[in-house]
Amino acid sequence: VRTFQALKSSFEKDEVVFLTPSPVESLLYPMHPWIYSCAPTWSEQFAVLADYIMENWKEERPPKLAFMIFDNPWGWEPAGTGGKYAKSIGMEILATEVVSVVPLDVTPNLLRLSARGADFVYIQNIQPGAMVILKDAGRLGLIDKIQFCGCWASTGEAMLKATGTLAEGYLFPRDMPTPDETEIPGVRMMTDIMMKYHGKVIWAGEYGSCKDPAIAYEAIKRAIEEVGYENLDGPALKKAMDSMKDLHIVTGVTITYNPEDHRGSDKAAVYQVRDGKVVPVSEWRVAPMLMP
């Protein structure tokens, strides 16, 4: 992320379109004319989950939520901007717990959260970190006392296999369908390609941003149709990106760009682990635009 931030001025100077696979708010806000994404920011995706939690919260008191993150801009994003949003809709936000990318033991962190009465813990980490957190929570008897949640990067085949029943009930927002939703033509195409070249369907974060290639393909196709292959350049690609309105890409997500919003898609849905499977538990919702 820091590398991309350092290159922001170069994108404009060199007229290079940058399509980021990770919708980090520091890249998208304030909106940069040459940077595009394909999803709401990580904070905005968390906000969709926060709304879902509040809609389903039954007690009179506000729910207590804490973040467990690792110390980089991506880790802090939901805890900062997302935490402010959660507080604005009635949640009580507890102190953030910072752990390493792949922690060895998070017992002290979990005991602090338990002592503070956390109802929800949101994990902004990748799968190995989430594995350790859930395993330690299981050892401490906290799985049934705290509802664990996280970003979609914290969840996948590896995490589900490593944690088993400890992941049951885990909630997370997604900005794209899962590999199991093969009724969507683009998902079926992606899984067919995986079976052809890998012999199995791979479900991991690095295969999550399958929207980006479809958007890039469409931009290049439009630019070539407009100016020809010999004249294909950055400005032509930018014009093609800016022309995308309600574009139905193969994964079933609709992409639109305008001068004030380069997120591409503004929607996310809430998913949950049930009986070892990941299933949607909400409709696709418009994520609020949360500028830091």
N, C-alpha and C positions, 0 to 999 in steps of 0.2 A: 504494500500500500504506500509506504513512504517513497519507494522508487517512482511509482506512478505520480504521486504528488509533486515530486521534483521535476517530472517531465511535463507537467501541465502547460507551462509556458511554451515548451518546444512544440507541443501539438498544434498550437495556434500559429506559431512562427513558421513551422514547416508545412502547415496545412495537411495534417495527418489526422484521420478519423480514428479515435480510440473507442472500441466497443468493449467495455469492461465486463468480465464474467462475474465480478463481485460488486454488488451495488452499495459500495461504501459511501456514506453521506459526505465525507470530506472530498470525494472526487466529484460528486454530483451537485453539491451545494457549496457556494453559489453556483448556479448553472453555468457550465463551461460550454462554449459553442461547439467544441470539437470532441467532447466526451459524451458517450451514449451508454445506456445500460439496457437491461431487458426485464427489470423487476423493481419493486419497491425496495428501499434501503433495508438493512437489517433491523434498524429501529422501527421502521414502518411495518415490517412483517411481524415483529414482536407486538406492535400495537394492535394488530388484528387478533392475536392470541389474548392480549389483555382485555379487549372488548368481549371476547368469548367467555373469559373467566368471569367477568363482572355480570354478564347475562345469566350465568349459571350459578352464581354465588347465592346461597340461601340464608346465610346468617345475617344478623342485624349489624354486627361490627364489620369494619372494612377488612378485606383479606390482606394478610401480611405477605409481601413478596420480597425476595432477595435474589441478587444475581451472583453467579459463580462464573468468573471470566479469567482469561489470561491477559497479561499486561501488554497489549498493543492496541492501536486505534480500532481495529475490528472488534477486539474484545470489549473495549469500553463503550462502543457506540450504543448498544441497547441500554446499558446501565445508565448512560448519560441522557441522551435525548429520549430514549424509550422510557426510562424511569420517570422523567418529568411528565410524559404523557400519562403513564399509569397513575401517577399521583393526582393528575388533573381529573381523572375519571373515578377517583374514590379509593384507590389502593393505598395501603401504608407500605412505604418502601424502607426496607432494612438496609443496614450497611452492606456494601458489596464485598464479597470474598474473592480475593485474587489468588489463583493457583497457576502452576506451570502448564505448558502445553500438554505434556504427558506427566501428570503428578504421580509420585510414588505412593503417597498417603494423604488423604484430605480429612482425616479424623478430627483434628482441631477445628477446621473450618465448619464441618458439619455439626459438631457439638455446639459451637457458637450459634449457628443458625437455629438449632433445636432449642437452645436456651432462650433465644429471642422470640420463639413462638412462630417461626416461619410456617406459613401455610403452603406457599409455592416457592420453588427454587428454579430459576431460569438459567440454564447452562449455555453460555456462549463459548463453545470450544468445539474441537473436532472429535471424531469418534473415540480415539484412545483416551482422551481426557474424560469424556462422558462415561466410558466403561469403568474407570477407576472410581469416579464419584458414586455411581450407582452400586458398585460392589461394596464400597465402604459404607454407604447408606444401609445396604442390606445387612452387613455385619453388625451395625449399630442399632438395628431394629427401627430404622427411620422410614423405610419405604411406605409403610401404612400410615405414617404420621404426617409426612410431607408429600405434596404432589410435585413430582419432578417434571420439568419441561425443558425445552431447549430450542436452539435454532436447527434448521434442517441439516446443517453440516455435522451436527452432533449425532445424527441418527442414520443408520444404514445397516447393511447385512452384517458387517463385522461387529458392530455394537450389539445388535440383537442376538447374535450367536454367543458372544462373550458374556452377556448379562442374563440371558434366559428369562426366567419369570420376573427378575428384578426390573426389567423394562416395561412390564405390563402396566398399562395406563399412562405411559409417557406421552405428553402432549407436545406438539411442535407445529409452527406455521410453515407452509411451503408456498413457493411462488411458481411451482410447476407440478404436473401430475407425477405419480410414482411409477416405477417400471412395471408395477402390477396392473396398471390401468390400460391394458392393451386394447380396450374398445376404442381408444383414441388412436387414429391412424398413425400419427407421428411416433407415439410410444411403441406401437406395434413395429414400425419400421426400425426404430432404434434397437429394440430387443431382437429383431430378426438379424440385424447386422452383428450384434454381440454374439448370437448363437453361431453365426457363420464363421466369425473370425476367432472367437474365444471358446466356443462350445458351451457357454453358459451365460446367463444374464448377470452382469456385474452391477451391484447397487452400492455406489459409494459417492462421496461428495464430488470427486473429480469428473463423474459422469452426470452430475446434476444439472449443469448449465447447458443443456442441450438446445436451448433456444438461440444461443449466440450464433452458431454456425448457420442456422436457418435465416437469421436476420442478415448476417454478412453475405450469404449467397444471394438473397433477394436484393440487397443494395448493389452488389456488383452487377447482377443481371440488369437491374434498372439503369444503372449508369452506362453500361455498354450499349444498351438499346438507345440511350439518349445521345451519347457522344462518340460511340464506337470504341473498339478495343484499343486502337492506337492512341486515343486521347484520354484513356482512363487515368484519372488522377484523384488527389484528395478532394478538391472542390466538387468534382463530379459525384464522388461517393457521398459527400456531405449533403448535396442537393437530393440525392436518392434517399438518404436516411430521412431527411426532413419531409419527403413526400409520402412517407408511410402513415396511413390513416386506417385504423381498424383492420390491420393486416392479420389475417388468420394464418399463423405459421403452423407447422406440422404438429407441434405438441398440443395444439388446442388453445393456446394463449393468444390473445389479440394484442397487437403491438401498434401504438400510436405515438408519434413524436410531434411536439410543438415547441415554439421558441421558449416557453416557460417551463417545460417539463420534458426532460430527456430520459425518464425512467423506462419508457417503452410500454411496460405493463404496470398498472397501478393496483393489481389484485393479488390476493393471497387467500389461502384456505387453511383451516386447522385440521390436523391429522392426529391420530392416536394409535398407540400400539394396543391391539386387542387380540387375545389368543395367539400371540406371537406374530400377528400380521399387522401391517400398517393400513389403516382405513381412514377415509375422510369423515370428519364429524361435524363439519360446517359447510355451508355453501361458499362459493368464491365471493369474496368481499372486497370492496374498494378500500385500500389502505389509506389512512390519512397522510397528507404530505407534512412531514416533520422536518423542518429546517433547523439545524443546530444554531 
